[in-house]
Every structure is written in C-alpha cells, then in structure tokens.
C-alpha cells in the first residue's frame, strides 16, 4: 500500500462483514475485481456463499487497476485504487492508502454503519426464545395438528450468528440434526 492505514472494525463475524463490505464497495466500484490476496483466486464463489471467505482479500477498482498493481506495484498512480481486507476471529482490518480521501471515507463510513446495524440487531436478539442446551421440539410437517407423539424432541447445540439472519442447530433425540432460521421458527418451539 502507499501510505498504509489500517482501520479496525470489531465484530462477531468478520468474514460476513467482509462480504457485506465488498457489496458496499461494489456500489461505487461496479467493475471491482475481488480476489484472495494470497492465491489470486476470484472470490465470486465466496460472494455467492458457495465457498469459504479467505482471511486476506484484495479489492481492485477495476481490471486496469489490478494490472497496474501487478506490473507497477505501490506507485503514486495506484493510490487508493485498491482496498485490502484482513480478518481474524474478532476483527476486520480495512487497509487503505489515505482514509481521508472522499471515496475511502465513504467506504469506511458505510462499513462502520454495517457494524453498528449488526450490533443493534444483536442487542435486539438478546431476548431470543432460545439458548444453547434449550430443549425444543420440531413439529412434523405432515402432523402439525396431531398429538405430541408426532413431534421430534431435541436440544439446541449451536447458534450460527449471521448478519442478515441467525440460526440454531438442533440435535434431535433420534440422532438427526436440523438447522432452523430464527425467522422461521414456526416449526420449533421451546419446551418448558
């Protein structure tokens, strides 16, 4: 980077924040090239949720900028034409040349707003109707109006917190597992 600045965003889900931040950047840089910074592989599969999000990501403004970085490296002409993401389990680092340049200010402000929105959603979800180890039942789809014998009993073994939705993973007494979105809990309820 030319005049490297690391801006740190604390979050419970850095890979998801990185993908959401890329979407924000693409609103301005519509022809952005997004790649794994270590392998050079395209991240289009990760953007679709079909592959793991790498821990180091380069976002080039466009194909010409990517070529210029590859040929010329960190020269003044490439200033603020690429953003570098690095994440660990609690933090997304957004690395830019000059965070005071208008376009970078806009990117960073938008990412900060995403973090704020996520935090607010997390606070709103503190009163969810479940916790790890809660006993739950799943109504069998064909038998929703029958007695309790048609239900599967289980225990919540994991919560998967996401940016746009949360889910719980249930281990049923028969050994099967199911994942259920918090906004689709009509098929589950907590056993008191």
N, C-alpha and C positions, 0 to 999 in steps of 0.2 A: 504494500500500500504506500501511497505518497502522503506522508504526514498522518500516520495511522492514529485513529481514535477508536477505542473500544467502549461501546455503550452497553451496559449490562442490564438485562431485564430478568428479574427473579420471577419464576413461575413454577407451578407444579407439573407442567407438561411442556418442556422445551421443544420436543420435536413437533408437536401440534402447533405451538406458537410459531415456529419457523415456517411451517406450511401456510398458516394464515397470513404471516408477514409477507411471504412471497406473493400471495394473492393481492395484497395491498400494493406491493411494488409493481406488479404487473398491470395495475390500473393506469399507471403512468408510463411504465416501460412495457408496452404491449407486446413487443417483439423480443423480450428478455430471454437470454439463454441461461438456464439454470442447470448446474451440474454439481456432482460430487467433487469437492475440491481435491480429494486425494486420488481419485481414479479417473476423473474427467468424464465419467458416465453421466448421461442425461438423467434428470430427475422427473421426467414426465410420468413414469410409473408410480413413483412416490407421491406425486401430486394427486394422482387418482386414488391413492390409498392402497395401491397394489404392491408396494414394496416398502421396505424399511427406510426411514428418513436418515440419511447419513449425518454424522456429527459435524462435518465441515462442508459448507455449501458456498459456491460462488454464484453470484447473480450478475451477469453482464447485461448492460443496457440493450445490446443487440449483437448480431453476428460480427459486424465490423469491429466493434469494441473488443470482443473476445479475441479476434485475430490480432488486433493491435497489442493486447496484453501478452499474447503468446509470443509475438515477434519482438516487441519493444520493451515489455515489462513495465515497471513503475516509472514512467516518464510523465512530465507535466501534462502532456496532451491527454493522458488517460485518467487524470484527476477526477474523482467522483463519478466514474463511469462503471464502477463495479462495487458491489456490496458483498461482504464476506460474513457468513454466519458460522459461529462455533457454539455448540451447546454441550452441557453436561446434565446431570440429573436434576439440577435446580435452577439453572441459569441459561439464558440465550444471550450470547455476546454478538452484537451487531457492530461490525468493524467497517468504518468508512474513512475516507481521507479527510474531509472537512465537514463536521457535523453542523457548522453554521451556514453552509450553503443552503439556499431555499429548498431545493429538491430533497436534500438529506434531512433537513428539519422536518419537512412534511412526512417523509418515510418514518422517521424516528417518533414523531408525534403520533402517527397512526398506530405504530406498534405499541406505544405506551397506552393508547386508548384501548387496544385489544386486551392488554394485560389488565387494565382497570375493569373492563367489561367482564373478563373471566373472573376476577376477584369478586366482583359483585354477584355474579352467578353462583360462585362457590358459597358466599355468605347466605344467599337465598336458599341454597340447597342443604344448609346445615340441619334443617328440620325435616329432612327426608324421612320417609316412614321406615327406613331400614338401616341396619348397621351390619358389619361383619359378624358372623355367627348367629344372626337372627334366623329363627325358624320361619319358613314360608311354605305356602302351598301353591301349586300350579293347577288351575282348573283344566281338565282335559277338554280340548276344543269341542269334541262331539258330545260331551256330557256336562256342559256347563250348568244345567238345571237339575242335576241329579244329586244324590247324597254324597257325603264326604268320602265314601269308598272309591269314587271315581277320580279323586284328586291324587296328585303326586306330592309327597312331602319332601322337603329338603332344607338345606342350610345355605345361607349366603357365604361364599368362601372368598370372594374378591369383589372389589368395586373397581371399575375402569372409568376413571375420570377423563372426560373429553372436553374440548372447547365448546362444541355445539350440543353435546348430549352426554349423559352419564349412563352407565350400565352396571348391572350386577351379574355376577356369575354364580349360579346355584348348583350345588352338588345334591342331587336327589337321593333319597334313601335307597333307590334301586341301583345306584352307581352311575347313572347318567348325569350329564351336565347340561345346563342351558344358560344362555346369555339373554338378558332382557333389558330393554331400554327403560330408563326411568319415566319416559313419557308414554310408555306402552304397558303400564303395569296392570292393565285390566285382566291379564292372565295370571297375576300373582297377588297374593295378599299376605300380610304378616300374621303369623299365628301368635296369639297372646298367651 
